């Protein structure tokens, strides 16, 4: 092979190598760009673990689009019982919680799983049942006395049985009433959310404990009446808790905090305070930002 041919071959080899290097660099750059874009897109998602009552009442259908428009975040809502929501938070599977089980929330905070627990709003629990009221609890004073009468009459009672805030409140009332209910035939658990449990209670003509907001939102198709209400033990408090990034590195810290801040912002609190008034004549929730928990219900 002549010297000129060798040089030409070497030149072509060099060019091919250089071209390959450029192509590889472009591919790597594109991959890094895609990765960065995916990371940015992921950070735009906020995972909200919340109780079913905020979803079933329709409140989140109003609030979340406003939050998304204001902040550019996209909220992935997981509506479960408060206990399940906190279990998700304790595993770093959610960025922020909106829950209503105060004792469990305080334990969650004590374990270092949240950065702050802030009051958002409250409503109350009610005891609902068939209009015939077989346990005659309508004229009974107090939730514990009503539960005692349900137990004595062996009238069917549907429990959520899902470790939710409502289930926790129900168990507290049974305990206060001194009733052993777990193995009784008249006591049944659905393992479902509030809206579905109300539907089951309606179908079986049973009593159940419900939050007022979800009951009012679904009342039209239930055929269940409010038969006991107003007792102090029936207070239902909701709090927002961003999950602690010190324990869970992959959570969207900024997004979770943004949602928590949004829930207690004056404009949001005003919406909460008027939600349901037009349809039901009274709000389904009462705003509590800035209040002390011990002052609620007084």
Kinemage of the C-alpha trace (Angstrom):
@kinemage 1
@onewidth
@group {chain A} dominant
@subgroup {mainchain}
@vectorlist {calphas} color= white
{ca unk a 1} P 0.000 0.000 0.000
{ca unk a 2} L 1.360 3.370 -0.995
{ca unk a 3} L 2.122 6.010 1.657
{ca unk a 4} L -0.662 8.273 0.310
{ca unk a 5} L -3.206 5.452 0.559
{ca unk a 6} L -2.124 4.693 4.147
{ca unk a 7} L -2.522 8.362 5.134
{ca unk a 8} L -5.960 8.517 3.492
{ca unk a 9} L -7.067 5.379 5.326
{ca unk a 10} L -5.795 6.749 8.635
{ca unk a 11} L -7.587 10.049 7.983
{ca unk a 12} L -10.873 8.232 7.305
{ca unk a 13} L -10.425 6.130 10.464
{ca unk a 14} L -9.790 9.246 12.507
{ca unk a 15} L -12.862 10.964 11.096
{ca unk a 16} L -15.012 7.922 11.849
{ca unk a 17} L -13.696 7.843 15.420
{ca unk a 18} L -14.293 11.563 15.858
{ca unk a 19} L -17.807 11.262 14.400
{ca unk a 20} L -18.591 8.342 16.713
{ca unk a 21} L -17.380 10.364 19.694
{ca unk a 22} L -19.651 13.272 18.695
{ca unk a 23} L -22.643 10.929 18.278
{ca unk a 24} L -21.994 9.327 21.676
{ca unk a 25} L -21.690 12.745 23.281
{ca unk a 26} L -25.018 13.812 21.753
{ca unk a 27} L -26.712 10.611 22.905
{ca unk a 28} L -25.390 11.045 26.442
{ca unk a 29} L -26.426 14.691 26.479
{ca unk a 30} L -29.897 13.773 25.274
{ca unk a 31} L -30.119 11.071 27.937
{ca unk a 32} L -29.084 13.509 30.632
{ca unk a 33} L -31.609 16.040 29.335
{ca unk a 34} L -34.350 13.400 29.374
{ca unk a 35} L -33.318 12.391 32.886
{ca unk a 36} L -33.325 16.015 34.044
{ca unk a 37} L -36.714 16.568 32.430
{ca unk a 38} L -38.100 13.446 34.087
{ca unk a 39} L -36.736 14.569 37.448
{ca unk a 40} L -38.245 18.020 36.984
{ca unk a 41} L -41.571 16.523 35.931
{ca unk a 42} L -41.501 14.221 38.955
{ca unk a 43} L -40.901 17.168 41.253
{ca unk a 44} L -43.996 18.828 39.792
{ca unk a 45} L -46.110 15.953 41.142
{ca unk a 46} L -47.338 16.262 44.722
{ca unk a 47} L -48.646 13.064 46.306
{ca unk a 48} L -51.446 13.892 48.728
{ca unk a 49} L -52.589 11.098 51.065
{ca unk a 50} L -55.906 12.095 52.579
{ca unk a 51} L -59.021 10.847 54.278
{ca unk a 52} L -61.923 9.799 52.071
{ca unk a 53} L -64.199 12.450 53.570
{ca unk a 54} L -62.312 15.320 51.937
{ca unk a 55} L -62.738 13.533 48.603
{ca unk a 56} L -66.304 12.234 49.042
{ca unk a 57} L -67.591 15.607 50.245
{ca unk a 58} L -66.348 17.255 47.042
{ca unk a 59} L -64.081 19.744 48.831
{ca unk a 60} L -60.890 18.617 47.092
{ca unk a 61} L -62.621 18.846 43.707
{ca unk a 62} L -62.862 22.573 44.390
{ca unk a 63} L -59.515 23.232 46.069
{ca unk a 64} L -57.027 21.144 44.094
{ca unk a 65} L -57.592 22.806 40.681
{ca unk a 66} L -57.002 26.191 42.342
{ca unk a 67} L -53.773 24.976 43.952
{ca unk a 68} L -52.549 23.481 40.683
{ca unk a 69} L -53.297 26.674 38.757
{ca unk a 70} L -51.575 28.871 41.339
{ca unk a 71} L -48.437 26.769 41.756
{ca unk a 72} L -47.959 24.669 38.621
{ca unk a 73} L -47.877 21.481 40.682
{ca unk a 74} L -49.991 18.456 39.778
{ca unk a 75} L -51.642 16.730 42.743
{ca unk a 76} L -51.961 12.949 42.833
{ca unk a 77} L -54.676 12.341 45.424
{ca unk a 78} L -54.801 9.041 47.297
{ca unk a 79} L -58.020 8.988 49.336
{ca unk a 80} L -57.857 6.353 52.066
{ca unk a 81} L -58.545 6.262 55.788
{ca unk a 82} L -56.434 8.587 57.926
{ca unk a 83} L -54.593 5.584 59.386
{ca unk a 84} L -53.625 4.366 55.925
{ca unk a 85} L -52.648 7.892 54.889
{ca unk a 86} L -50.297 8.162 57.853
{ca unk a 87} L -48.895 4.695 57.147
{ca unk a 88} L -48.023 5.964 53.661
{ca unk a 89} L -46.391 9.029 55.160
{ca unk a 90} L -44.412 6.885 57.587
{ca unk a 91} L -42.947 5.022 54.595
{ca unk a 92} L -42.196 8.152 52.559
{ca unk a 93} L -44.874 7.209 50.023
{ca unk a 94} L -46.622 10.597 50.197
{ca unk a 95} L -45.435 14.205 50.229
{ca unk a 96} L -48.191 15.669 52.397
{ca unk a 97} L -51.140 14.416 54.452
{ca unk a 98} L -54.610 15.877 55.042
{ca unk a 99} L -56.096 13.792 57.853
{ca unk a 100} L -58.512 13.818 60.801
{ca unk a 101} L -57.295 11.514 63.550
{ca unk a 102} L -55.648 13.789 66.173
{ca unk a 103} L -54.263 11.103 68.522
{ca unk a 104} L -52.697 9.167 65.635
{ca unk a 105} L -51.388 12.405 64.121
{ca unk a 106} L -49.605 13.307 67.351
{ca unk a 107} L -47.999 9.853 67.424
{ca unk a 108} L -46.985 10.315 63.770
{ca unk a 109} L -45.283 13.602 64.669
{ca unk a 110} L -43.616 12.116 67.763
{ca unk a 111} L -41.996 9.517 65.510
{ca unk a 112} L -40.454 12.306 63.420
{ca unk a 113} L -42.473 11.518 60.305
{ca unk a 114} L -43.823 15.029 59.740
{ca unk a 115} L -42.367 18.528 59.796
{ca unk a 116} L -45.432 20.301 61.218
{ca unk a 117} L -49.046 19.543 62.111
{ca unk a 118} L -51.281 22.496 61.290
{ca unk a 119} L -55.007 22.800 61.906
{ca unk a 120} L -56.996 23.370 58.734
{ca unk a 121} L -60.689 22.978 59.557
{ca unk a 122} L -63.282 21.035 61.488
{ca unk a 123} L -66.791 19.749 61.233
{ca unk a 124} L -68.483 17.076 63.320
{ca unk a 125} L -69.453 13.442 63.303
{ca unk a 126} L -73.089 12.406 63.344
{ca unk a 127} L -74.881 9.148 64.028
{ca unk a 128} L -77.166 8.306 61.141
{ca unk a 129} L -79.588 5.473 60.611
{ca unk a 130} L -82.914 4.386 59.140
{ca unk a 131} L -85.858 6.780 59.689
{ca unk a 132} L -87.689 4.040 61.642
{ca unk a 133} L -84.897 4.299 64.264
{ca unk a 134} L -85.274 0.792 65.762
{ca unk a 135} L -82.890 1.583 68.647
{ca unk a 136} L -84.829 4.813 69.426
{ca unk a 137} L -81.690 6.960 69.684
{ca unk a 138} L -83.196 10.136 68.219
{ca unk a 139} L -84.273 11.577 71.560
{ca unk a 140} L -81.197 10.245 73.378
{ca unk a 141} L -78.834 12.822 74.831
{ca unk a 142} L -75.185 12.154 73.969
{ca unk a 143} L -73.361 9.869 71.551
{ca unk a 144} L -72.273 7.334 74.195
{ca unk a 145} L -75.866 6.856 75.382
{ca unk a 146} L -76.949 6.417 71.744
{ca unk a 147} L -74.285 3.739 71.185
{ca unk a 148} L -75.408 1.935 74.348
{ca unk a 149} L -78.988 1.830 73.058
{ca unk a 150} L -77.855 0.482 69.688
{ca unk a 151} L -75.949 -2.296 71.463
{ca unk a 152} L -78.825 -3.142 73.822
{ca unk a 153} L -81.323 -3.306 70.956
{ca unk a 154} L -78.862 -5.282 68.812
{ca unk a 155} L -79.733 -3.006 65.905
{ca unk a 156} L -77.385 -3.402 62.941
{ca unk a 157} L -74.371 -1.070 63.029
{ca unk a 158} L -71.988 -0.656 60.092
{ca unk a 159} L -68.423 0.335 60.939
{ca unk a 160} L -65.837 1.461 58.423
{ca unk a 161} L -63.350 -0.855 60.137
{ca unk a 162} L -60.496 0.679 58.158
{ca unk a 163} L -58.357 2.402 60.806
{ca unk a 164} L -59.566 5.763 59.529
{ca unk a 165} L -60.166 8.870 61.621
{ca unk a 166} L -63.878 8.027 61.626
{ca unk a 167} L -63.145 4.467 62.768
{ca unk a 168} L -60.864 5.790 65.523
{ca unk a 169} L -63.621 8.142 66.727
{ca unk a 170} L -66.181 5.332 66.623
{ca unk a 171} L -63.948 3.081 68.760
{ca unk a 172} L -63.457 5.937 71.244
{ca unk a 173} L -67.228 6.290 71.601
{ca unk a 174} L -67.723 2.539 72.130
{ca unk a 175} L -64.988 2.645 74.785
{ca unk a 176} L -66.603 5.632 76.507
{ca unk a 177} L -69.931 3.791 76.397
{ca unk a 178} L -68.379 0.706 77.981
{ca unk a 179} L -69.673 -1.560 75.218
{ca unk a 180} L -67.877 -4.716 74.048
{ca unk a 181} L -68.938 -4.845 70.411
{ca unk a 182} L -66.215 -6.575 68.374
{ca unk a 183} L -67.668 -10.110 68.197
{ca unk a 184} L -71.342 -9.186 68.143
{ca unk a 185} L -73.414 -10.215 65.108
{ca unk a 186} L -75.140 -6.838 64.964
{ca unk a 187} L -71.730 -5.129 64.543
{ca unk a 188} L -70.350 -5.367 60.995
{ca unk a 189} L -67.330 -3.814 59.278
{ca unk a 190} L -67.211 -2.717 55.649
{ca unk a 191} L -63.483 -2.008 55.302
{ca unk a 192} L -64.541 0.805 52.965
{ca unk a 193} L -64.416 4.596 52.808
{ca unk a 194} L -67.068 6.911 54.204
{ca unk a 195} L -69.196 7.286 51.109
{ca unk a 196} L -69.277 3.546 50.426
{ca unk a 197} L -69.994 2.727 54.065
{ca unk a 198} L -72.943 5.112 54.035
{ca unk a 199} L -74.274 3.363 50.952
{ca unk a 200} L -73.943 -0.040 52.635
{ca unk a 201} L -75.684 1.265 55.775
{ca unk a 202} L -78.494 2.632 53.618
{ca unk a 203} L -78.897 -0.668 51.793
{ca unk a 204} L -78.979 -2.674 55.043
{ca unk a 205} L -80.998 -0.077 57.001
{ca unk a 206} L -78.243 0.129 59.586
{ca unk a 207} L -76.753 2.774 61.859
{ca unk a 208} L -73.308 4.215 61.253
{ca unk a 209} L -71.037 7.043 62.346
{ca unk a 210} L -70.283 9.544 59.583
{ca unk a 211} L -68.685 12.926 59.127
{ca unk a 212} L -71.336 15.529 58.412
{ca unk a 213} L -69.726 16.732 55.181
{ca unk a 214} L -69.815 13.367 53.419
{ca unk a 215} L -73.321 12.604 54.691
{ca unk a 216} L -74.729 15.889 53.400
{ca unk a 217} L -72.998 15.472 50.055
{ca unk a 218} L -74.626 12.039 49.593
{ca unk a 219} L -77.826 12.491 51.610
{ca unk a 220} L -80.152 12.769 48.613
{ca unk a 221} L -79.698 9.129 47.604
{ca unk a 222} L -79.206 7.517 51.016
{ca unk a 223} L -82.511 7.338 52.848
{ca unk a 224} L -80.702 7.729 56.182
{ca unk a 225} L -81.540 10.360 58.809
{ca unk a 226} L -79.352 12.192 61.320
{ca unk a 227} L -80.473 10.613 64.594
{ca unk a 228} L -77.884 11.886 67.066
{ca unk a 229} L -75.599 14.916 66.911
{ca unk a 230} L -74.084 17.815 68.819
{ca unk a 231} L -72.125 15.939 71.508
{ca unk a 232} L -68.644 17.355 72.220
{ca unk a 233} L -67.099 13.915 71.622
{ca unk a 234} L -68.247 14.154 67.985
{ca unk a 235} L -65.886 17.016 67.098
{ca unk a 236} L -63.963 16.208 63.889
{ca unk a 237} L -60.650 18.066 63.385
{ca unk a 238} L -58.602 18.072 60.151
{ca unk a 239} L -54.876 18.849 59.957
{ca unk a 240} L -52.284 19.105 57.197
{ca unk a 241} L -48.848 17.516 57.689
{ca unk a 242} L -45.905 17.716 55.239
{ca unk a 243} L -43.815 14.536 55.386
{ca unk a 244} L -40.327 14.952 56.853
{ca unk a 245} L -37.608 15.104 54.138
{ca unk a 246} L -34.934 14.369 56.744
{ca unk a 247} L -36.292 10.807 56.887
{ca unk a 248} L -37.339 10.401 53.270
{ca unk a 249} L -34.990 11.915 50.692
{ca unk a 250} L -37.117 11.244 47.603
{ca unk a 251} L -40.257 13.131 48.614
{ca unk a 252} L -41.245 16.428 47.016
{ca unk a 253} L -40.456 18.665 49.978
{ca unk a 254} L -41.266 21.966 48.307
{ca unk a 255} L -44.475 20.639 46.786
{ca unk a 256} L -45.689 19.208 50.090
{ca unk a 257} L -44.979 22.457 51.913
{ca unk a 258} L -46.659 24.463 49.131
{ca unk a 259} L -49.851 22.417 49.546
{ca unk a 260} L -49.770 22.793 53.341
{ca unk a 261} L -49.313 26.557 53.004
{ca unk a 262} L -52.134 26.705 50.471
{ca unk a 263} L -54.579 24.940 52.808
{ca unk a 264} L -54.146 27.550 55.544
{ca unk a 265} L -53.911 30.604 53.264
{ca unk a 266} L -56.678 33.192 53.897
{ca unk a 267} L -58.203 32.773 50.424
{ca unk a 268} L -58.386 28.987 50.811
{ca unk a 269} L -59.805 29.243 54.304
{ca unk a 270} L -62.525 31.513 52.949
{ca unk a 271} L -63.448 28.911 50.316
{ca unk a 272} L -63.557 26.204 52.986
{ca unk a 273} L -65.852 28.353 55.121
{ca unk a 274} L -68.378 28.800 52.329
{ca unk a 275} L -68.172 25.342 50.755
{ca unk a 276} L -71.614 23.738 50.819
{ca unk a 277} L -73.564 26.845 51.829
{ca unk a 278} L -75.211 27.322 48.448
{ca unk a 279} L -76.323 23.693 48.204
{ca unk a 280} L -77.016 22.784 51.837
{ca unk a 281} L -77.660 26.134 53.509
{ca unk a 282} L -74.641 25.761 55.808
{ca unk a 283} L -70.924 25.030 55.339
{ca unk a 284} L -69.674 21.444 55.415
{ca unk a 285} L -66.436 22.514 57.136
{ca unk a 286} L -65.351 25.387 59.365
{ca unk a 287} L -61.894 26.982 58.774
{ca unk a 288} L -59.430 26.798 61.680
{ca unk a 289} L -56.087 28.199 60.469
{ca unk a 290} L -54.293 29.930 63.318
{ca unk a 291} L -56.565 28.492 66.038
{ca unk a 292} L -55.592 26.283 68.956
{ca unk a 293} L -56.974 22.760 68.972
{ca unk a 294} L -58.156 22.932 72.579
{ca unk a 295} L -60.320 25.964 71.744
{ca unk a 296} L -62.314 24.172 69.047
{ca unk a 297} L -65.870 23.106 69.732
{ca unk a 298} L -66.261 25.573 72.622
